[in-house]
């Protein structure tokens, strides 16, 4: 997977449509293994898709661009500012923590004697609960 940041002089570019470069972060085995700066090619969304980008960190992003990104399978994270590496790092760490927490909660939510999915605080996120509701 790759994360892209609209990039300008080490910072997150504040306008996706004005960015002249993207910084691409290649993720493998829960680690950033490669970073590269590439010049923007038009059309931007198609270029990002060709690069294998799944997430985009940027500043301002209009609704039309958000929709185009989502239709291309790229999740936009607008509103970022400051150092691009720090912003992408924070997003990535947050994703890892969320994934770890979800996994731990799923493992801890097995039904035991005297308890059930109905009583579990995590039942809305639990796949077993969703399957039992059907």
Backbone as a chain_set.jsonl record, in Angstrom:
{"seq": "XXXXXXXXXXXXXXXXXXXXXXXXXXXXXXXXXXXXXXXXXXXXXXXXXXXXXXXXXXXXXXXXXXXXXXXXXXXXXXXXXXXXXXXXXXXXXXXXXXXXXXXXXXXXXXXXXXXXXXXXXXXXXXXXXXXXXX", "coords": {"N": [[0.842, -1.174, 0.0], [0.347, 2.295, -0.551], [0.812, 5.575, 0.733], [0.062, 8.875, -0.054], [1.218, 12.243, 0.038], [0.201, 15.506, -0.574], [2.62, 17.698, -1.569], [5.006, 20.173, -0.626], [7.933, 21.73, -0.364], [8.751, 20.166, 1.919], [6.514, 20.345, 3.476], [2.956, 19.744, 4.017], [1.156, 20.387, 1.201], [-1.122, 22.992, 0.912], [-3.187, 23.112, -0.916], [-4.641, 20.775, -2.779], [-5.145, 20.787, -5.55], [-3.221, 22.554, -6.442], [-0.785, 21.531, -5.849], [2.518, 20.698, -6.759], [4.049, 18.553, -6.423], [4.073, 15.187, -5.118], [4.608, 13.342, -2.161], [5.433, 10.069, -1.815], [4.76, 7.279, 0.187], [5.729, 4.115, 0.787], [4.285, 1.247, 2.102], [4.986, -1.681, 3.827], [4.485, -4.686, 5.516], [3.58, -3.389, 7.893], [5.321, -1.198, 8.058], [6.98, 1.774, 7.018], [8.686, 1.588, 4.165], [9.787, 2.843, 2.029], [10.322, 6.073, 0.697], [9.494, 8.589, -1.57], [9.766, 11.432, -3.693], [7.682, 12.714, -6.114], [6.982, 14.315, -9.217], [3.941, 15.953, -9.98], [1.574, 14.565, -12.18], [-0.841, 15.057, -14.661], [-3.986, 13.567, -15.407], [-4.45, 14.19, -11.958], [-5.687, 12.399, -10.036], [-5.887, 9.975, -11.445], [-3.178, 9.549, -11.865], [-2.276, 9.158, -9.203], [-3.663, 6.822, -8.612], [-2.489, 5.046, -10.466], [0.0, 4.911, -9.319], [-0.483, 3.317, -7.172], [-1.586, 4.314, -4.85], [-3.386, 4.425, -1.812], [-4.27, 6.056, 0.212], [-4.594, 9.553, 0.738], [-3.019, 12.377, 1.954], [-3.651, 15.707, 2.581], [-4.065, 19.311, 2.314], [-6.431, 21.624, 1.807], [-9.334, 20.44, 0.117], [-11.593, 20.172, -2.383], [-15.084, 19.208, -2.676], [-15.694, 17.881, -5.092], [-13.205, 16.856, -5.891], [-12.728, 15.177, -3.705], [-14.759, 13.263, -4.074], [-13.998, 12.197, -6.561], [-11.532, 11.053, -5.88], [-12.367, 9.113, -4.002], [-13.972, 7.502, -5.652], [-11.984, 6.422, -7.17], [-10.868, 4.724, -5.422], [-9.234, 5.767, -3.475], [-8.614, 6.939, -0.312], [-9.306, 10.041, 0.984], [-7.638, 12.322, 3.195], [-8.154, 15.18, 4.16], [-7.271, 18.503, 5.37], [-4.892, 18.451, 6.688], [-1.818, 19.861, 7.861], [1.445, 21.393, 7.989], [4.554, 19.664, 8.669], [5.117, 17.185, 6.308], [6.056, 14.51, 6.627], [5.62, 14.113, 9.355], [2.819, 14.36, 9.516], [1.911, 12.231, 7.888], [3.131, 10.147, 9.251], [1.795, 10.295, 11.741], [-0.821, 9.682, 10.927], [-0.421, 7.081, 9.964], [0.522, 5.693, 12.275], [-1.746, 6.006, 13.855], [-3.549, 4.478, 12.355], [-2.4, 1.922, 12.611], [-2.62, 1.556, 15.391], [-5.412, 1.624, 15.683], [-6.131, -0.621, 14.175], [-4.856, -2.617, 15.668], [-6.195, -2.365, 18.134], [-8.836, -2.978, 17.384], [-8.486, -5.635, 16.611], [-7.644, -6.779, 19.045], [-9.944, -6.31, 20.606], [-11.81, -7.852, 19.238], [-10.771, -10.403, 19.67], [-11.089, -10.572, 22.409], [-13.792, -10.67, 22.796], [-15.161, -13.086, 22.858], [-17.873, -15.284, 23.484], [-18.609, -16.192, 26.78], [-19.37, -18.39, 29.521], [-22.348, -17.351, 30.933], [-22.303, -14.892, 29.711], [-22.952, -12.854, 26.797], [-23.109, -11.858, 23.339], [-24.974, -9.847, 23.25], [-24.645, -8.505, 25.63], [-22.181, -7.428, 25.434], [-19.943, -4.683, 25.249], [-18.745, -4.058, 22.874], [-20.317, -4.891, 20.827], [-21.375, -3.723, 18.478], [-19.257, -3.451, 16.741], [-18.466, -5.993, 16.364], [-17.987, -8.805, 14.392], [-19.027, -11.361, 14.763], [-21.34, -10.839, 16.208], [-22.821, -9.364, 14.352], [-23.234, -11.348, 12.434], [-24.816, -13.122, 13.877], [-27.125, -11.678, 14.206], [-28.465, -11.875, 11.831]], "CA": [[0.0, 0.0, 0.0], [1.058, 3.576, -0.544], [0.175, 6.799, 1.188], [0.616, 10.048, -0.742], [0.973, 13.547, 0.634], [0.412, 16.659, -1.447], [3.918, 18.059, -1.004], [5.611, 21.45, -1.01], [9.058, 22.124, 0.503], [8.725, 19.432, 3.176], [5.236, 20.564, 4.146], [1.749, 19.333, 3.303], [0.662, 21.471, 0.359], [-2.449, 23.339, 1.397], [-4.21, 23.002, -1.968], [-4.417, 19.579, -3.587], [-5.15, 21.166, -6.959], [-2.058, 23.396, -6.754], [0.451, 20.813, -5.516], [3.365, 20.366, -7.894], [4.689, 17.282, -6.116], [3.533, 14.304, -4.094], [5.571, 12.46, -1.522], [4.833, 8.742, -1.717], [5.273, 6.445, 1.275], [5.392, 2.719, 0.525], [4.088, 0.514, 3.349], [5.067, -3.139, 3.748], [4.594, -5.318, 6.836], [3.365, -2.366, 8.921], [6.454, -0.283, 8.128], [7.264, 2.602, 5.848], [9.934, 1.035, 3.647], [10.334, 3.682, 0.96], [9.728, 7.395, 0.502], [9.992, 9.23, -2.786], [9.059, 12.634, -4.128], [7.419, 12.643, -7.548], [6.284, 15.462, -9.79], [2.533, 15.701, -10.305], [1.185, 14.389, -13.574], [-2.289, 15.181, -14.841], [-4.874, 13.949, -14.323], [-3.875, 13.877, -10.654], [-6.264, 11.216, -9.392], [-5.462, 8.815, -12.231], [-1.751, 9.37, -11.58], [-2.156, 8.556, -7.873], [-4.145, 5.44, -8.715], [-1.447, 4.298, -11.17], [1.113, 4.736, -8.385], [-0.892, 2.376, -6.139], [-1.919, 5.054, -3.635], [-4.657, 4.089, -1.176], [-4.617, 7.17, 1.1], [-4.012, 10.845, 0.38], [-2.979, 13.416, 2.982], [-3.55, 17.003, 1.914], [-4.698, 20.439, 2.992], [-7.792, 21.835, 1.322], [-9.753, 19.525, -0.936], [-13.013, 20.422, -2.637], [-15.943, 18.023, -2.667], [-15.571, 17.159, -6.362], [-11.953, 16.099, -5.837], [-12.931, 14.094, -2.732], [-15.572, 12.226, -4.719], [-13.182, 11.565, -7.594], [-10.567, 10.205, -5.184], [-13.065, 7.955, -3.43], [-14.369, 6.633, -6.756], [-10.77, 5.756, -7.635], [-10.404, 3.839, -4.363], [-8.236, 6.473, -2.664], [-9.255, 7.599, 0.829], [-8.69, 11.358, 1.235], [-7.534, 12.842, 4.548], [-7.881, 16.613, 4.03], [-7.163, 19.287, 6.602], [-3.555, 18.314, 7.27], [-0.9, 20.982, 7.648], [2.738, 21.222, 8.645], [5.528, 18.733, 8.135], [4.446, 16.064, 5.636], [6.446, 13.244, 7.248], [4.949, 14.03, 10.656], [1.392, 14.138, 9.288], [1.732, 10.86, 7.4], [3.508, 9.275, 10.365], [0.709, 10.295, 12.719], [-1.928, 8.935, 10.326], [-0.026, 5.68, 9.895], [0.527, 5.159, 13.64], [-3.152, 5.918, 14.248], [-4.149, 3.337, 11.653], [-1.885, 0.71, 13.234], [-3.219, 1.441, 16.72], [-6.821, 1.29, 15.495], [-6.177, -2.007, 13.714], [-4.466, -3.445, 16.806], [-7.274, -2.305, 19.117], [-9.966, -3.731, 16.836], [-8.126, -7.046, 16.672], [-7.667, -7.172, 20.457], [-11.335, -6.326, 21.052], [-12.476, -9.001, 18.618], [-10.291, -11.606, 20.344], [-11.569, -10.556, 23.787], [-15.254, -10.648, 22.849], [-15.777, -14.398, 22.728], [-18.914, -15.557, 24.485], [-18.227, -17.072, 27.875], [-20.53, -18.803, 30.306], [-22.979, -16.241, 31.636], [-22.249, -13.644, 28.947], [-23.37, -13.02, 25.414], [-22.845, -10.684, 22.488], [-25.941, -8.794, 23.585], [-24.161, -7.759, 26.788], [-20.83, -6.931, 25.159], [-19.859, -3.263, 24.895], [-18.191, -3.934, 21.519], [-21.15, -5.687, 19.926], [-21.631, -3.086, 17.185], [-18.086, -3.653, 15.885], [-18.16, -7.423, 16.361], [-18.5, -9.523, 13.224], [-19.838, -12.483, 15.238], [-22.641, -10.289, 16.584], [-23.521, -9.024, 13.104], [-23.641, -12.604, 11.804], [-25.891, -13.719, 14.687], [-28.34, -10.877, 14.045], [-29.118, -12.219, 10.555]], "C": [[0.886, 1.236, 0.0], [0.161, 4.674, 0.01], [0.851, 7.931, 0.434], [0.302, 11.288, 0.08], [1.171, 14.594, -0.454], [1.587, 17.406, -0.811], [4.448, 19.384, -1.538], [6.668, 21.831, 0.019], [9.011, 21.467, 1.878], [7.413, 19.511, 3.929], [4.091, 19.948, 3.335], [1.272, 20.548, 2.512], [-0.792, 21.737, 0.721], [-3.541, 23.302, 0.336], [-3.857, 21.835, -2.876], [-4.276, 19.93, -5.063], [-3.961, 22.012, -7.393], [-0.73, 22.702, -6.478], [1.216, 20.486, -6.797], [4.086, 19.041, -7.686], [3.838, 16.493, -5.116], [4.709, 13.59, -3.457], [4.841, 11.152, -1.302], [5.55, 7.93, -0.652], [4.8, 5.021, 1.012], [5.39, 1.956, 1.847], [4.17, -0.98, 3.058], [5.252, -3.671, 5.162], [4.548, -4.29, 7.969], [4.564, -1.442, 9.119], [6.521, 0.556, 6.86], [8.642, 2.172, 5.354], [10.569, 1.904, 2.562], [9.582, 4.999, 0.925], [10.336, 7.989, -0.754], [9.134, 10.44, -3.122], [8.924, 12.553, -5.639], [6.705, 13.911, -7.996], [4.87, 15.056, -10.186], [2.381, 15.542, -11.808], [-0.331, 14.45, -13.626], [-2.804, 14.002, -15.647], [-4.375, 13.382, -12.99], [-4.389, 12.57, -10.059], [-5.843, 9.953, -10.138], [-3.983, 8.514, -11.981], [-1.56, 8.69, -10.23], [-2.595, 7.093, -7.893], [-3.099, 4.56, -9.394], [-0.256, 4.004, -10.265], [0.783, 3.748, -7.263], [-1.25, 3.026, -4.818], [-3.295, 4.648, -3.128], [-5.173, 5.19, -0.271], [-3.916, 8.425, 0.632], [-4.139, 11.809, 1.547], [-2.8, 14.742, 2.263], [-4.175, 18.088, 2.777], [-6.132, 20.555, 2.518], [-8.086, 20.924, 0.142], [-11.234, 19.74, -1.176], [-13.787, 19.114, -2.77], [-15.818, 17.219, -3.962], [-14.303, 16.301, -6.374], [-12.07, 14.946, -4.844], [-13.705, 12.944, -3.358], [-14.764, 11.469, -5.774], [-12.152, 10.622, -6.973], [-11.233, 8.947, -4.652], [-13.507, 6.985, -4.513], [-13.182, 5.856, -7.31], [-10.207, 4.803, -6.577], [-9.331, 4.442, -3.481], [-8.963, 7.225, -1.556], [-8.565, 8.935, 1.093], [-8.71, 11.712, 2.722], [-7.164, 14.317, 4.451], [-7.746, 17.276, 5.403], [-5.811, 19.174, 7.277], [-2.733, 19.566, 6.98], [0.393, 20.711, 8.395], [3.599, 20.203, 7.929], [4.842, 17.484, 7.57], [4.787, 14.728, 6.292], [5.736, 13.049, 8.593], [3.463, 13.721, 10.48], [1.119, 12.71, 8.825], [2.08, 9.868, 8.504], [2.405, 9.167, 11.398], [-0.49, 9.505, 12.195], [-1.626, 7.444, 10.345], [-0.035, 5.03, 11.276], [-0.91, 5.01, 14.146], [-3.854, 4.743, 13.609], [-3.693, 2.03, 12.29], [-2.516, 0.484, 14.605], [-4.687, 1.03, 16.625], [-6.982, -0.169, 15.097], [-5.862, -2.964, 14.868], [-5.593, -3.51, 17.838], [-8.476, -3.127, 18.646], [-9.706, -5.228, 16.928], [-8.188, -7.553, 18.116], [-9.099, -7.264, 20.981], [-12.069, -7.535, 20.489], [-12.055, -10.289, 19.313], [-10.856, -11.704, 21.76], [-13.078, -10.702, 23.901], [-15.894, -12.015, 22.654], [-16.811, -14.608, 23.822], [-18.36, -16.512, 25.534], [-19.491, -17.432, 28.636], [-21.082, -17.608, 31.069], [-22.887, -14.913, 30.898], [-22.708, -13.917, 27.527], [-22.993, -11.767, 24.635], [-23.772, -9.532, 22.847], [-25.434, -7.919, 24.721], [-22.805, -7.097, 26.534], [-20.847, -5.478, 24.71], [-19.378, -3.056, 23.463], [-19.071, -4.573, 20.468], [-21.377, -5.046, 18.565], [-20.464, -3.262, 16.217], [-17.788, -5.128, 15.652], [-18.796, -8.128, 15.166], [-19.376, -10.7, 13.642], [-21.245, -11.996, 15.575], [-23.466, -9.976, 15.333], [-24.037, -10.288, 12.426], [-24.812, -13.234, 12.552], [-27.2, -12.964, 14.527], [-29.138, -11.276, 12.812], [-30.053, -13.377, 10.7]], "O": [[2.016, 1.217, 0.486], [-1.051, 4.7, -0.206], [2.075, 7.946, 0.297], [-0.74, 11.375, 0.73], [2.173, 14.579, -1.169], [1.542, 17.712, 0.38], [4.354, 19.678, -2.729], [6.339, 22.21, 1.143], [9.209, 22.137, 2.892], [7.226, 18.808, 4.923], [4.229, 19.669, 2.144], [1.016, 21.608, 3.083], [-1.595, 20.809, 0.823], [-4.718, 23.448, 0.668], [-2.897, 21.898, -3.644], [-3.385, 19.422, -5.744], [-3.72, 22.169, -8.59], [0.33, 23.22, -6.829], [0.632, 20.053, -7.79], [4.655, 18.472, -8.617], [3.014, 17.045, -4.386], [5.69, 13.27, -4.129], [3.774, 11.115, -0.69], [6.779, 7.895, -0.594], [3.599, 4.754, 1.015], [6.354, 2.006, 2.611], [3.503, -1.482, 2.154], [6.081, -3.164, 5.918], [5.372, -4.318, 8.883], [4.796, -0.956, 10.226], [6.163, 0.1, 5.774], [9.645, 2.367, 6.041], [11.737, 1.727, 2.218], [8.364, 5.04, 1.099], [11.544, 7.901, -0.975], [7.93, 10.46, -2.865], [9.904, 12.351, -6.356], [5.926, 14.501, -7.247], [4.641, 13.946, -10.667], [2.973, 16.279, -12.597], [-1.015, 13.949, -12.733], [-2.084, 13.492, -16.505], [-3.934, 12.235, -12.917], [-3.6, 11.731, -9.626], [-5.478, 8.96, -9.508], [-3.589, 7.351, -11.895], [-0.773, 7.75, -10.116], [-1.97, 6.237, -7.266], [-2.85, 3.442, -8.944], [0.415, 2.983, -10.417], [1.665, 3.379, -6.487], [-1.225, 2.371, -3.776], [-4.248, 4.539, -3.9], [-6.373, 5.265, -0.006], [-2.772, 8.373, 0.181], [-5.233, 12.031, 2.066], [-1.903, 14.889, 1.432], [-4.74, 17.812, 3.835], [-6.957, 19.685, 2.796], [-7.232, 20.669, -0.707], [-12.048, 19.518, -0.28], [-13.2, 18.047, -2.954], [-15.834, 15.989, -3.921], [-14.331, 15.152, -6.816], [-11.569, 13.853, -5.107], [-13.341, 11.78, -3.188], [-14.842, 10.243, -5.863], [-11.925, 9.523, -7.48], [-10.721, 7.843, -4.833], [-13.429, 5.772, -4.322], [-13.347, 4.764, -7.854], [-9.188, 4.15, -6.806], [-8.595, 3.718, -2.81], [-9.831, 8.054, -1.832], [-7.371, 8.965, 1.393], [-9.685, 11.433, 3.42], [-6.002, 14.677, 4.635], [-8.063, 16.689, 6.437], [-5.609, 19.752, 8.345], [-2.94, 20.24, 5.971], [0.431, 19.9, 9.32], [3.405, 19.915, 6.748], [4.082, 16.813, 8.269], [3.901, 13.898, 6.492], [5.307, 11.942, 8.92], [2.909, 12.905, 11.218], [0.198, 12.059, 9.318], [1.395, 8.859, 8.672], [2.108, 8.074, 11.882], [-1.104, 8.743, 12.942], [-2.485, 6.638, 10.704], [-0.551, 3.922, 11.429], [-1.251, 4.015, 14.785], [-4.669, 4.08, 14.251], [-4.502, 1.124, 12.491], [-2.899, -0.636, 14.943], [-5.151, 0.187, 17.393], [-7.853, -0.871, 15.61], [-6.519, -3.993, 15.027], [-5.907, -4.583, 18.355], [-9.062, -3.881, 19.423], [-10.599, -5.999, 17.279], [-8.723, -8.631, 18.376], [-9.431, -8.192, 21.718], [-12.86, -8.168, 21.188], [-12.883, -11.175, 19.526], [-11.077, -12.808, 22.259], [-13.595, -10.845, 25.009], [-17.074, -12.089, 22.313], [-16.632, -14.157, 24.953], [-17.723, -17.513, 25.207], [-20.551, -16.846, 28.416], [-20.34, -16.929, 31.778], [-23.353, -13.897, 31.414], [-22.834, -15.068, 27.111], [-22.608, -10.749, 25.211], [-23.385, -8.367, 22.752], [-25.749, -6.731, 24.78], [-22.344, -6.294, 27.345], [-21.672, -5.087, 23.885], [-19.583, -1.983, 22.895], [-18.634, -4.782, 19.336], [-21.557, -5.763, 17.581], [-20.659, -3.225, 15.002], [-16.942, -5.467, 14.825], [-20.008, -8.049, 14.963], [-20.356, -11.013, 12.966], [-22.228, -12.668, 15.262], [-24.656, -10.284, 15.268], [-25.15, -10.301, 11.901], [-25.703, -13.816, 11.933], [-28.273, -13.544, 14.694], [-30.346, -11.045, 12.749], [-30.679, -13.791, 9.724]]}, "num_chains": 1, "name": "protein.A"}
